[in-house]
Amino acid sequence: MIYIIRHGQTRKNKAHALQGRSDDLLNAEGKEQVRKAGRLFKENGITFDLIYSSPLQRAIDTAKIVDSQTPIRIDERLIEMDYGPYEGMDLTNPLPEIVTFFSDFVHNPAPEGMEQLPDVVKRAGAFLEEIKKEAEGKNVLISTHAIAMKGLLEYLMPKSQGSWWSRFIGNCAIYQAELKDGKYGLPYEMRPYPDYSMIDMDTWPRREHFRYYQEKIPCSHSMTVDVDVTHMLDYARSNKIHFSACLLYAVSKAVNELDSARLMTDQEGNPGTWETVNPVFTVFHQDDHTFSDLWMDYKPDFESFLKEYDAVVRIYGDEKGIKGRPGQPANFFCFSCAPFTSYRSYSCCATASPVPPLFPIIDCGKYTKIGDRYLLPAALTISHAAMDGWHLGQFFERLQEYVDEIGK
């Protein structure tokens, strides 16, 4: 497995300066970020057989803090993008040509004097190809920089067509990819376990209901409701936005508003609630009539949500198989659309274990025009241990409210 890490924060990072090949050191916050990343590797039982680093000191120090024992191999191809005359520029007040470049990395070439992005991908790819033989079957750490890291990810996922350039990669972000039989797998972000809060079973009003439906009569139940999507549909059409993305946002917001929709259990079976839950949604492949699951980070802000949705679909949307995007986090819910059929009721039975899962499963059908309104059937399936009928009603009330908000 290869693990690619961006260096920890530096003084110039904190000052929002364009930092390329100037050799700034990690600041105190950056060192703590790296130590935290090192703990994440340790908690997951990951040690390294090989370590490669950019020649810049901030990347070398990042590798040393993560693993002080394994020798570091310096490779010039991992160095950050050459920003030329724009090195050190204040990003809070960028020059017009930088604004143009940053607004569309795919179609706008880098300003004169800067390294071009295709050249970053070329050197990143040459590095990855060269280490294949020695790296296979080993754990490899690659310590590098934001744009150089995106170059590595672009090479690993050419189908993304430049989508990685606009993705935010924070200090000490870690991406991993399997190397097997001379081929790299899809890269995905390595993250700590999601935040959650335990429920106080002495004071929780539903403690008896939870135990009853978890232990004595494990079952799930479903409810299907017509949602009025008239205004949201008009909004999506007039603004040329994917209707399914708008619907997914409204569903995600409703799910995250309800503790009962974010229920989980720890390893001992004790109930808690996730801080947030992320949507796992399906994309349909027209060529072979199959679907794939993709997941995305939930963003409470509508515009940020749409940007995240578009980026995930651009990068992973053409991947085939059940899981089109690897690395699905533990805090999730499921959403799918079947826009081919309108229905009156829907039932989904998840039987991976004797006890139904606690995460919500939301399915939506084809919207139909009735009079001057467009109605869409939406079904929620969830364990009875998580929700009773009242909770199901609360979900649909919120869903209609948030659908209406988008249409205003």
N, C-alpha and C positions, 0 to 999 in steps of 0.2 A: 504494500500500500504506500502511495506517496502522499505526503502532507505538505501543503504549501501555506506558509504563514507570512503575513505582512508584518514588518517590524513594528515595535512599540512607538508610542508618541514621542516626538521630538519638540524642541522649542519652536521650530518653524512650523510644524504641524499645528501647534496650539495657536500660533499667531496667524494662521490661515495664509501662509506664504507658499508660493509654488516651489516645492522642494524637489529637485531632480537629482543631480549628481553632486551637489554641495554636501559635504560630509558633516552633517549635524549629528550630535549624540542624543541618545535617549534621555529624556528628562525623568524626574522622579515618578510621575504618573505613568510614563511609558514603561519603566522598569517593573512597576507593579502590574501593568497589563501583561507583560511577558511572564511574570511569575504566575499569574492567574492562568495563562495558557499552559504553562508547564504543569500546573496542578491538574488541569483538564486531561492532559495526556496521561499523567500518572494515575488518575482515577479510573481511566479506561484501560490501564495496563499496557500502555504503548511505550516502548523503548525504541531507540533508533539504531540501525545498523550503518546507515550512511547519512551524512549531513552535507548539504551544499548551501553556499551563501553567495550573495552579491558581494563585491569587494568593498562596499561602503560600510563604515563602522557600525552604523545603527542596525544593519542587517546582521552583521557578524556578532554584535553584542546580544541581539535577540536570540540567535542560535545558541550562544554560550550559556545564556541564562536558562533556556529550556533544557539543554543537555550539556553539562560541563565536562563530560567524560569522552564523548565521541569526537574524533578529529573532524575539523571543518575543512571542506574542500571549497576553495574560492573559484567562482566561475564568472567571468566578465559578462556572459550573456544574461545574467540575472540582475544586472545593474538597472537602475531606474531609467526611464525615458530621458533623453537629452532635451532639455527645454531651451538650450541655446541662449539667446539674448533675453529670454523671458524668465530665466532662473531667478528665484527670489521675489517675483512679482507679488504684490498684495492682492490676494484673491477676493477681498472685499471691495476692491475698486479695480477690476481688471480692464485691460485695454480692449477696444472694440473687436480686434481680430481674435482675441482669446475668447470673448463672449460668443462670437460666431462659431469658432471651433468647438467649444464646449456645448453649444446648443444642438449640434448634430455631428457626432464623431464619425458616423458612417459616411455621410455625404460631403462633409467639409474637410479638406486636407488640413494638416497642421500648418500653422503659419511658417513662413520662410525662416530658416535657421533652426527649427525644431526637428527632432527625429520624427519620421512618419510612422503612423501606427502599423501599417503592414510590415515595416522593418522590425518593429518590436515583436510581432507575431513570428516573423521568420527566424529571429535569433532564439526566441523562446522555444519554438518547435525544434530547432536544431539541437538545443540542449536536451529536450525530452527524448528525442530519438537516440542521442548518443548514450544516455545513461541506461537505456532499456535493458541491455543484456546483463549488466551488473546489478541493476536495481530489482529485477524480478525476484519475487519471493522474499523480499526484504522490506523493512520499514524505512522509508526515506523522508527526511525533513529537508524542505527547500525554503530558505529564508530570503525574502525578497521585498519588493516595493509594490505600491498600488497599481501603477500602470503596467509594470513588468508582470505582475501577478495576473492582471487581466489579459495580457498577451499569452500567458500560459493557458489560461482558461479558454481563450478564443481558439487556440490551437487544439485543445482537447475537445472542443465542441464547435466545429466549423459550421454546423447547421444554425448556430445562433446568429450568423450573419452580422456580426458586429454589436450584438446586444449587450455583451459584457462591458463594453466601454462606458456605457452610461449607468452601470450598476455601482452603487456605493459599496466600497470595501473599506471598512474601518481598520484602525490600528489593531494588530494582533488577530484579525480575522483569519480563520483556518479553513482551507478547502482540502478535501481528500478525494483520491481516485484510485481505483484498483488497477494494478498492472498484472495481467495474466495472459500467458501464451503470446507475449510480445505485443499485446494490445492494451491500450488504456481504456478504462471504463468512464462513465459519465462522472464529472466532478460534482461534489456537493459539499455544503458547509458543515463543519463539525461544530456542534454547539453544546453548552452545558445543559443539564436536565432543566426543563422549564420550571418556572416558579409556581408554587401552589401554596394554599393555606389549608391546614387541617381543620376539620369541623369538630366542634366541642359536642361530643355525643351526650353529655349530661344535660345540655340545654337545647339541643336541636329539636324542634317540634316534630320533625319527620323521622326521628331515629327509629321508631317502632315500624313505620311503613318501609323504611329502607331495608331493615333487617328481614322483614317479612318477605319482601319481593326479591331479596338477594338470596335468602336461605331456604325459605319454606315453599314459595311458589315463584320461582324465577320465570319471568315472562316479560315480553315487550308489548307495546300497544301502538296503534297508529291512528291518526286523525287526518282527514283530507278536507281542505277548505278552499273555496273559490276566493282568490285574491284579485281585487280590481287593479289592473295595471294600466288603465287607460292613459293617465297623465304621464306615467313613467315611459310608456311606449312612445308617446308623442315626443317626449324629451329626448329619448335615445335616438329617434329617427332624425329630429331636427338638428341635433348636435353631432350626428354621425358617430355615436358611441354604441358599442356592443350592448344590446339589450340584456344578454346573459350576464355581463359584468355588472350592470346596474342591479339586476336581481340578486346576484351573489353578494353584492355589498349590503343590500337591505337585509338579506338572510343572515349574513355574518354579524351585522350590528344587533339584530334581534337576539341571536344566540349569545353574543357576548354580554348582553344586558341582563341575562338570567343566570343566577347561580345554579339553578337546576339543570341548565344546559351545559354547564362547565364542570359537572361533577366528575370525580375520579377517585381511585383508591390507591393507597400506597402498597408496598409489597406484602404487608400484613393484612390487607383488606380493609384498612381504616379509611373512611371517606374524607375527601377534601374537595376543594375547588381550584381549578386552574386559574391563574391570574388572567390569562386570555386564552382563547382557542383559535386555531388557524384553519381556514377552509381547505379541504381536500375536494377538488372538483374534477369533473370528467371532461375530456375533449374527445370529439368524435372524428374518426378517420374515414373520410368519404371513399377512399380508394378500396378499402377492404371491409368497411362497415364494422370495425372494431372500435373500442374506446381505450383510453389510458387515463389513469389518475394523475393529476398534478396537484401540488400543494403550493400555497403562498402564505406569506406573513400577513396577518390581519392588520389593516391600517384603519383607525377610526375616522380619519379624514377622507372624504369622498374622492378628491382629486388624487391624493397619495395612493389610495386603494386602486384606482383605475390604472395609474402608472405601474404599480407593482404587478397587477393582473396582466397588463399588456407585455411587460418584460418577461414574466414567467412563461406566457404562451409563446412569445417569440423564440425564447431560448429552448424550451422543452416541448413545445406543442407538436412537433413532428416525430417525437420519439414513440416507438411502438412498444406494446406490452402493457400489462396491468399497471405497473408503476412507471410512468413516463419521467417523473422526477424523483431521483433517489433521495434518501436522507429525511424521510417524513418524520416530523417531530411527534412526541407523545401526546401533545396537547392539540387535538384536532377534532373536527366534526366533518361529516360527509355531505356533499351536495352534488346532485346530478340533475340534468334536464333531459327529458324525452320530448322534444318539440314536434314529434311526428304524430302524437296521439293526445287527444283530450280525454280525460277520464273522470269518473265520479268518485272513485275510491282507489286506494293503492295500499298494498301491504308488502313490507320487506321483512324477512325473517333472517337475522344474522345468527348462525349456529356454529360459530367457530369453537365455542365452549358451552358447557351446560348452562352457564349464567349469561344472559344477554349483555352486550357491552353497554356502557353508560353513555357513550357519546351519541349525539343526535344524528339521525340520517334524514336528510330533507330531499325530497324528489319533487320535481315540477314537470307538468305536462305542457301541452300546446294551448296557447291562449285562443279563445274563441270570442267573436263579436256577438254580443246579445244586446239588441237595441242599439244604443249609442255607447255602450261600454265594452271593454275587453276584459274578460275574466280568465284567470289562469288557475288551474288546479294545483295546489301545493299540499304535499303530504309530509307529515312529521312522524317518524318512527323512533321510539326510544324505550329504554328499559323502564318498567313500572317502578323500579326502585329509585329512579331519578326524578320522574315526573308522574303526577296524578292528572286527572282531567282538567283541573283548574290551571295547572302549569301549562298544559297544551294550549288552553285558551289564551293564556297570557302571551305565549309565543306568537300566536296568530294575530292578536291585537297589535303587538309591537311590529310585526312584519308589515301589516297593512299601513301602520303609521309611517314606517320608514320608506315604504314604497311611495306613499303619497308625498313625502318630503322631497324625494328626488324629482317628482313630477311638477313641483311648484316652481 
